[in-house]
Amino acid sequence: QVQLVESGGGSVQAGGSLRLSCAASGYRYRSVCMGWFRQAPGKEREGVATIWTGGGTTYYADSVKGRFTIAQDNDKNTLYLQMNSLKPEDTAMYYCAAGPAVTYGGRCRPFGADFNNWGQGTQVTVSS
């Protein structure tokens, strides 16, 4: 059974940094789509960043481009999200997700429907 466990969330002041981790188990961590999504209270879920583990290609939402970096460590079966220059509007529950390697233009789409395994989430709170 696939398991995704996030960690690394917390509270930080605006301008600060956090690194989220997602430990994956239960499947061979090869050529799948993995991603980070977030959901703030009263808002729809947003695809923040995705990575195709087979080719390493990435996608970033415009709202985080240049500030967030998604990365994979195949040896550790771990996905990361490095978040720099955090803003109050980044406050949300962040979820790790994995799904089949269905790519479009060589990248995984930031759509939740493409992902069939989800972690429990980790809270990120950014204060001004």
N, CA and C atoms as an extended XYZ file, in Angstrom:
384
Properties=species:S:1:pos:R:3:atomname:S:1:resname:S:1:resid:I:1 pbc="F F F"
N         0.841       -1.185        0.000 N   GLN     1
C         0.000        0.000        0.000 CA  GLN     1
C         0.883        1.244        0.000 C   GLN     1
N         0.564        2.177       -0.892 N   VAL     2
C         1.347        3.402       -1.002 CA  VAL     2
C         1.075        4.293        0.209 C   VAL     2
N         2.149        4.794        0.772 N   GLN     3
C         2.034        5.735        1.889 CA  GLN     3
C         2.879        6.958        1.618 C   GLN     3
N         2.322        8.113        1.875 N   LEU     4
C         3.043        9.369        1.757 CA  LEU     4
C         2.924       10.097        3.090 C   LEU     4
N         4.056       10.471        3.647 N   VAL     5
C         4.052       11.124        4.954 CA  VAL     5
C         4.816       12.434        4.853 C   VAL     5
N         4.098       13.538        5.061 N   GLU     6
C         4.722       14.857        4.984 CA  GLU     6
C         5.268       15.271        6.346 C   GLU     6
N         6.267       16.137        6.293 N   SER     7
C         6.811       16.752        7.494 CA  SER     7
C         7.455       18.068        7.104 C   SER     7
N         7.787       18.869        8.110 N   GLY     8
C         8.516       20.100        7.856 CA  GLY     8
C         7.691       21.373        7.914 C   GLY     8
N         6.392       21.238        8.085 N   GLY     9
C         5.578       22.445        8.195 CA  GLY     9
C         5.844       23.163        9.506 C   GLY     9
N         5.272       24.353        9.629 N   GLY    10
C         5.441       25.109       10.853 CA  GLY    10
C         5.034       26.547       10.649 C   GLY    10
N         5.428       27.371       11.606 N   SER    11
C         5.121       28.791       11.562 CA  SER    11
C         6.397       29.572       11.301 C   SER    11
N         6.297       30.562       10.450 N   VAL    12
C         7.461       31.359       10.091 CA  VAL    12
C         6.995       32.774        9.759 C   VAL    12
N         7.877       33.717        9.908 N   GLN    13
C         7.551       35.094        9.543 CA  GLN    13
C         7.729       35.296        8.039 C   GLN    13
N         7.045       36.273        7.525 N   ALA    14
C         7.155       36.600        6.106 CA  ALA    14
C         8.622       36.839        5.747 C   ALA    14
N         9.013       36.291        4.604 N   GLY    15
C        10.392       36.387        4.168 CA  GLY    15
C        11.236       35.192        4.567 C   GLY    15
N        10.695       34.369        5.441 N   GLY    16
C        11.431       33.208        5.911 CA  GLY    16
C        11.334       32.028        4.962 C   GLY    16
N        11.923       30.906        5.401 N   SER    17
C        11.983       29.701        4.570 CA  SER    17
C        11.560       28.483        5.367 C   SER    17
N        11.035       27.515        4.646 N   LEU    18
C        10.734       26.198        5.199 CA  LEU    18
C        11.018       25.167        4.123 C   LEU    18
N        11.347       23.947        4.556 N   ARG    19
C        11.484       22.847        3.609 CA  ARG    19
C        10.547       21.725        4.032 C   ARG    19
N         9.640       21.394        3.144 N   LEU    20
C         8.732       20.290        3.379 CA  LEU    20
C         9.336       19.006        2.810 C   LEU    20
N         9.086       17.907        3.495 N   SER    21
C         9.540       16.594        3.032 CA  SER    21
C         8.342       15.667        2.922 C   SER    21
N         8.440       14.733        1.988 N   CYS    22
C         7.394       13.730        1.807 CA  CYS    22
C         8.072       12.385        1.621 C   CYS    22
N         7.969       11.539        2.637 N   ALA    23
C         8.551       10.204        2.574 CA  ALA    23
C         7.557        9.258        1.935 C   ALA    23
N         7.988        8.597        0.858 N   ALA    24
C         7.114        7.700        0.105 CA  ALA    24
C         7.496        6.251        0.353 C   ALA    24
N         6.500        5.404        0.496 N   SER    25
C         6.761        3.988        0.664 CA  SER    25
C         5.640        3.183        0.019 C   SER    25
N         5.926        1.934       -0.258 N   GLY    26
C         4.891        1.046       -0.775 CA  GLY    26
C         4.883        0.884       -2.272 C   GLY    26
N         5.763        1.590       -2.969 N   TYR    27
C         5.841        1.388       -4.410 CA  TYR    27
C         7.236        1.773       -4.868 C   TYR    27
N         7.533        1.315       -6.049 N   ARG    28
C         8.831        1.657       -6.599 CA  ARG    28
C         8.776        3.107       -7.079 C   ARG    28
N         9.670        3.879       -6.495 N   TYR    29
C         9.668        5.328       -6.701 CA  TYR    29
C        10.333        5.645       -8.024 C   TYR    29
N         9.665        5.262       -9.115 N   ARG    30
C        10.231        5.502      -10.430 CA  ARG    30
C         9.148        5.941      -11.388 C   ARG    30
N         9.488        6.917      -12.191 N   SER    31
C         8.639        7.353      -13.277 CA  SER    31
C         7.169        7.495      -12.868 C   SER    31
N         6.963        8.337      -11.890 N   VAL    32
C         5.608        8.685      -11.489 CA  VAL    32
C         5.531       10.209      -11.447 C   VAL    32
N         4.332       10.702      -11.371 N   CYS    33
C         4.132       12.122      -11.130 CA  CYS    33
C         3.998       12.321       -9.621 C   CYS    33
N         4.716       13.275       -9.115 N   MET    34
C         4.569       13.646       -7.709 CA  MET    34
C         4.369       15.153       -7.633 C   MET    34
N         3.683       15.570       -6.608 N   GLY    35
C         3.394       16.990       -6.532 CA  GLY    35
C         3.089       17.465       -5.135 C   GLY    35
N         3.103       18.757       -4.997 N   TRP    36
C         2.695       19.427       -3.769 CA  TRP    36
C         1.469       20.281       -4.076 C   TRP    36
N         0.472       20.127       -3.259 N   PHE    37
C        -0.751       20.897       -3.359 CA  PHE    37
C        -0.969       21.621       -2.039 C   PHE    37
N        -1.764       22.668       -2.077 N   ARG    38
C        -2.083       23.348       -0.830 CA  ARG    38
C        -3.540       23.793       -0.842 C   ARG    38
N        -4.073       23.918        0.360 N   GLN    39
C        -5.443       24.383        0.494 CA  GLN    39
C        -5.555       25.242        1.729 C   GLN    39
N        -5.982       26.470        1.519 N   ALA    40
C        -6.228       27.397        2.615 CA  ALA    40
C        -7.711       27.364        2.965 C   ALA    40
N        -8.058       27.713        4.185 N   PRO    41
C        -9.477       27.704        4.584 CA  PRO    41
C       -10.319       28.553        3.647 C   PRO    41
N       -11.401       27.978        3.165 N   GLY    42
C       -12.311       28.709        2.301 CA  GLY    42
C       -11.861       28.844        0.864 C   GLY    42
N       -10.746       28.220        0.537 N   LYS    43
C       -10.227       28.310       -0.834 CA  LYS    43
C       -10.122       26.933       -1.460 C   LYS    43
N       -10.070       26.910       -2.787 N   GLU    44
C        -9.922       25.654       -3.493 CA  GLU    44
C        -8.478       25.147       -3.391 C   GLU    44
N        -8.350       23.841       -3.539 N   ARG    45
C        -7.017       23.256       -3.554 CA  ARG    45
C        -6.243       23.763       -4.767 C   ARG    45
N        -4.973       24.049       -4.558 N   GLU    46
C        -4.117       24.595       -5.613 CA  GLU    46
C        -2.909       23.699       -5.820 C   GLU    46
N        -2.641       23.395       -7.055 N   GLY    47
C        -1.426       22.658       -7.386 CA  GLY    47
C        -0.242       23.602       -7.353 C   GLY    47
N         0.679       23.397       -6.447 N   VAL    48
C         1.805       24.309       -6.247 CA  VAL    48
C         2.971       23.953       -7.154 C   VAL    48
N         3.329       22.682       -7.167 N   ALA    49
C         4.473       22.247       -7.960 CA  ALA    49
C         4.355       20.753       -8.233 C   ALA    49
N         4.825       20.345       -9.393 N   THR    50
C         4.849       18.919       -9.716 CA  THR    50
C         6.210       18.557      -10.294 C   THR    50
N         6.518       17.264      -10.234 N   ILE    51
C         7.748       16.769      -10.826 CA  ILE    51
C         7.479       15.389      -11.402 C   ILE    51
N         8.014       15.152      -12.589 N   TRP    52
C         7.962       13.832      -13.182 CA  TRP    52
C         9.246       13.126      -12.788 C   TRP    52
N         9.135       12.116      -11.961 N   THR    53
C        10.343       11.491      -11.418 CA  THR    53
C        11.144       10.771      -12.493 C   THR    53
N        10.496       10.439      -13.609 N   GLY    54
C        11.235        9.755      -14.653 CA  GLY    54
C        12.182       10.668      -15.408 C   GLY    54
N        11.768       11.930      -15.588 N   GLY    55
C        12.600       12.850      -16.360 CA  GLY    55
C        13.062       14.068      -15.594 C   GLY    55
N        12.472       14.289      -14.406 N   GLY    56
C        12.897       15.421      -13.599 CA  GLY    56
C        12.276       16.747      -13.990 C   GLY    56
N        11.387       16.728      -14.982 N   THR    57
C        10.777       18.000      -15.388 CA  THR    57
C         9.787       18.469      -14.335 C   THR    57
N         9.683       19.773      -14.206 N   THR    58
C         8.886       20.357      -13.137 CA  THR    58
C         7.865       21.358      -13.656 C   THR    58
N         6.882       21.593      -12.828 N   TYR    59
C         5.883       22.633      -13.056 CA  TYR    59
C         5.756       23.437      -11.772 C   TYR    59
N         5.567       24.748      -11.915 N   TYR    60
C         5.318       25.601      -10.751 CA  TYR    60
C         4.128       26.515      -11.043 C   TYR    60
N         3.305       26.698      -10.043 N   ALA    61
C         2.261       27.693      -10.150 CA  ALA    61
C         2.902       29.077      -10.216 C   ALA    61
N         2.266       29.986      -10.931 N   ASP    62
C         2.820       31.340      -11.060 CA  ASP    62
C         3.025       31.988       -9.687 C   ASP    62
N         2.163       31.649       -8.756 N   SER    63
C         2.215       32.281       -7.436 CA  SER    63
C         3.461       31.905       -6.637 C   SER    63
N         4.138       30.834       -7.037 N   VAL    64
C         5.318       30.403       -6.276 CA  VAL    64
C         6.584       30.357       -7.119 C   VAL    64
N         6.451       30.632       -8.397 N   LYS    65
C         7.598       30.546       -9.298 CA  LYS    65
C         8.710       31.476       -8.826 C   LYS    65
N         9.920       30.956       -8.792 N   GLY    66
C        11.061       31.740       -8.346 CA  GLY    66
C        11.283       31.715       -6.850 C   GLY    66
N        10.308       31.207       -6.097 N   ARG    67
C        10.441       31.140       -4.636 CA  ARG    67
C        10.467       29.704       -4.114 C   ARG    67
N         9.747       28.821       -4.759 N   PHE    68
C         9.670       27.424       -4.334 CA  PHE    68
C        10.445       26.539       -5.302 C   PHE    68
N        10.995       25.457       -4.762 N   THR    69
C        11.691       24.476       -5.587 CA  THR    69
C        11.271       23.073       -5.172 C   THR    69
N        10.828       22.282       -6.136 N   ILE    70
C        10.472       20.888       -5.875 CA  ILE    70
C        11.651       20.027       -6.298 C   ILE    70
N        11.943       19.016       -5.494 N   ALA    71
C        13.076       18.158       -5.788 CA  ALA    71
C        12.800       16.754       -5.273 C   ALA    71
N        13.485       15.781       -5.872 N   GLN    72
C        13.320       14.392       -5.478 CA  GLN    72
C        14.661       13.804       -5.077 C   GLN    72
N        14.633       12.889       -4.145 N   ASP    73
C        15.807       12.111       -3.773 CA  ASP    73
C        15.412       10.650       -3.948 C   ASP    73
N        15.800       10.064       -5.070 N   ASN    74
C        15.378        8.698       -5.366 CA  ASN    74
C        15.958        7.683       -4.376 C   ASN    74
N        17.162        7.934       -3.885 N   ASP    75
C        17.772        6.998       -2.934 CA  ASP    75
C        16.976        6.934       -1.634 C   ASP    75
N        16.414        8.066       -1.250 N   LYS    76
C        15.667        8.127        0.000 CA  LYS    76
C        14.157        8.024       -0.212 C   LYS    76
N        13.737        7.905       -1.458 N   ASN    77
C        12.300        7.885       -1.769 CA  ASN    77
C        11.592        9.064       -1.111 C   ASN    77
N        12.164       10.221       -1.264 N   THR    78
C        11.641       11.410       -0.596 CA  THR    78
C        11.489       12.550       -1.580 C   THR    78
N        10.396       13.252       -1.439 N   LEU    79
C        10.119       14.444       -2.225 CA  LEU    79
C        10.247       15.656       -1.320 C   LEU    79
N        10.770       16.742       -1.857 N   TYR    80
C        10.963       17.950       -1.069 CA  TYR    80
C        10.276       19.138       -1.734 C   TYR    80
N         9.966       20.125       -0.908 N   LEU    81
C         9.531       21.422       -1.410 CA  LEU    81
C        10.262       22.480       -0.590 C   LEU    81
N        11.242       23.112       -1.201 N   GLN    82
C        11.957       24.204       -0.553 CA  GLN    82
C        11.182       25.481       -0.814 C   GLN    82
N        10.804       26.149        0.253 N   MET    83
C         9.989       27.352        0.141 CA  MET    83
C        10.764       28.532        0.720 C   MET    83
N        11.092       29.483       -0.125 N   ASN    84
C        11.823       30.676        0.290 CA  ASN    84
C        10.945       31.904        0.099 C   ASN    84
N        11.345       32.997        0.721 N   SER    85
C        10.623       34.269        0.601 CA  SER    85
C         9.133       34.063        0.832 C   SER    85
N         8.817       33.391        1.898 N   LEU    86
C         7.425       33.054        2.163 CA  LEU    86
C         6.589       34.302        2.432 C   LEU    86
N         5.340       34.222        2.004 N   LYS    87
C         4.407       35.327        2.153 CA  LYS    87
C         3.198       34.848        2.974 C   LYS    87
N         2.488       35.764        3.608 N   PRO    88
C         1.288       35.356        4.357 CA  PRO    88
C         0.292       34.579        3.498 C   PRO    88
N         0.223       34.894        2.226 N   GLU    89
C        -0.721       34.198        1.340 CA  GLU    89
C        -0.282       32.769        1.041 C   GLU    89
N         0.907       32.374        1.470 N   ASP    90
C         1.338       30.977        1.342 CA  ASP    90
C         0.785       30.111        2.476 C   ASP    90
N         0.144       30.724        3.441 N   THR    91
C        -0.422       29.980        4.564 CA  THR    91
C        -1.488       29.011        4.076 C   THR    91
N        -1.311       27.734        4.403 N   ALA    92
C        -2.231       26.698        3.942 CA  ALA    92
C        -1.792       25.358        4.517 C   ALA    92
N        -2.654       24.348        4.325 N   MET    93
C        -2.255       22.974        4.552 CA  MET    93
C        -1.635       22.482        3.249 C   MET    93
N        -0.451       21.915        3.359 N   TYR    94
C         0.270       21.438        2.189 CA  TYR    94
C         0.218       19.915        2.144 C   TYR    94
N        -0.107       19.397        0.965 N   TYR    95
C        -0.244       17.965        0.768 CA  TYR    95
C         0.724       17.475       -0.298 C   TYR    95
N         1.299       16.324       -0.041 N   CYS    96
C         2.100       15.607       -1.014 CA  CYS    96
C         1.195       14.626       -1.734 C   CYS    96
N         1.417       14.433       -3.033 N   ALA    97
C         0.585       13.518       -3.794 CA  ALA    97
C         1.423       12.796       -4.833 C   ALA    97
N         0.973       11.609       -5.200 N   ALA    98
C         1.652       10.819       -6.226 CA  ALA    98
C         0.618       10.189       -7.140 C   ALA    98
N         1.006        9.994       -8.391 N   GLY    99
C         0.083        9.403       -9.330 CA  GLY    99
C         0.818        8.836      -10.526 C   GLY    99
N         0.097        8.223      -11.442 N   PRO   100
C         0.726        7.649      -12.630 CA  PRO   100
C         1.470        8.714      -13.419 C   PRO   100
N         2.485        8.255      -14.132 N   ALA   101
C         3.307        9.172      -14.921 CA  ALA   101
C         2.586        9.557      -16.207 C   ALA   101
N         1.587       10.388      -16.072 N   VAL   102
C         0.869       10.919      -17.220 CA  VAL   102
C         1.337       12.353      -17.408 C   VAL   102
N         2.110       12.567      -18.456 N   THR   103
C         2.697       13.885      -18.642 CA  THR   103
C         2.093       14.580      -19.856 C   THR   103
N         2.117       15.863      -19.831 N   TYR   104
C         1.637       16.705      -20.906 CA  TYR   104
C         2.745       17.696      -21.212 C   TYR   104
N         3.238       17.647      -22.412 N   GLY   105
C         4.383       18.483      -22.748 CA  GLY   105
C         5.602       18.139      -21.908 C   GLY   105
N         5.662       16.895      -21.469 N   GLY   106
C         6.797       16.431      -20.681 CA  GLY   106
C         6.718       16.767      -19.210 C   GLY   106
N         5.589       17.340      -18.780 N   ARG   107
C         5.453       17.713      -17.373 CA  ARG   107
C         4.152       17.155      -16.808 C   ARG   107
N         4.145       16.948      -15.517 N   CYS   108
C         2.939       16.498      -14.826 CA  CYS   108
C         2.045       17.708      -14.578 C   CYS   108
N         0.759       17.523      -14.808 N   ARG   109
C        -0.175       18.623      -14.614 CA  ARG   109
C        -0.444       18.857      -13.134 C   ARG   109
N        -0.793       20.073      -12.763 N   PRO   110
C        -1.072       20.381      -11.350 CA  PRO   110
C        -2.525       20.143      -10.981 C   PRO   110
N        -3.109       19.073      -11.498 N   PHE   111
C        -4.520       18.788      -11.246 CA  PHE   111
C        -4.644       17.628      -10.280 C   PHE   111
N        -5.388       17.832       -9.212 N   GLY   112
C        -5.527       16.798       -8.204 CA  GLY   112
C        -6.078       15.493       -8.743 C   GLY   112
N        -6.910       15.573       -9.760 N   ALA   113
C        -7.521       14.363      -10.315 CA  ALA   113
C        -6.488       13.431      -10.938 C   ALA   113
N        -5.302       13.938      -11.274 N   ASP   114
C        -4.255       13.103      -11.862 CA  ASP   114
C        -3.508       12.300      -10.819 C   ASP   114
N        -3.758       12.583       -9.539 N   PHE   115
C        -3.003       11.960       -8.451 CA  PHE   115
C        -3.932       11.084       -7.618 C   PHE   115
N        -3.501        9.854       -7.329 N   ASN   116
C        -4.381        8.930       -6.618 CA  ASN   116
C        -3.861        8.514       -5.244 C   ASN   116
N        -2.767        9.104       -4.822 N   ASN   117
C        -2.271        8.843       -3.474 CA  ASN   117
C        -1.905       10.173       -2.822 C   ASN   117
N        -2.364       10.348       -1.591 N   TRP   118
C        -2.199       11.623       -0.908 CA  TRP   118
C        -1.690       11.402        0.512 C   TRP   118
N        -0.895       12.364        0.964 N   GLY   119
C        -0.473       12.360        2.353 CA  GLY   119
C        -1.521       13.032        3.231 C   GLY   119
N        -1.211       13.099        4.515 N   GLN   120
C        -2.171       13.639        5.471 CA  GLN   120
C        -2.092       15.156        5.572 C   GLN   120
N        -1.040       15.734        5.043 N   GLY   121
C        -0.900       17.178        5.052 CA  GLY   121
C        -0.033       17.689        6.184 C   GLY   121
N         0.577       18.842        5.957 N   THR   122
C         1.366       19.526        6.978 CA  THR   122
C         1.058       21.016        6.874 C   THR   122
N         0.847       21.635        8.016 N   GLN   123
C         0.402       23.031        8.044 CA  GLN   123
C         1.582       23.981        7.925 C   GLN   123
N         1.414       24.978        7.078 N   VAL   124
C         2.381       26.064        6.943 CA  VAL   124
C         1.655       27.366        7.262 C   VAL   124
N         2.196       28.110        8.205 N   THR   125
C         1.603       29.383        8.597 CA  THR   125
C         2.664       30.475        8.493 C   THR   125
N         2.368       31.503        7.727 N   VAL   126
C         3.299       32.597        7.518 CA  VAL   126
C         2.667       33.871        8.078 C   VAL   126
N         3.341       34.484        9.025 N   SER   127
C         2.815       35.692        9.643 CA  SER   127
C         3.506       36.919        9.067 C   SER   127
N         2.778       38.014        9.052 N   SER   128
C         3.329       39.255        8.482 CA  SER   128
C         4.055       40.066        9.530 C   SER   128
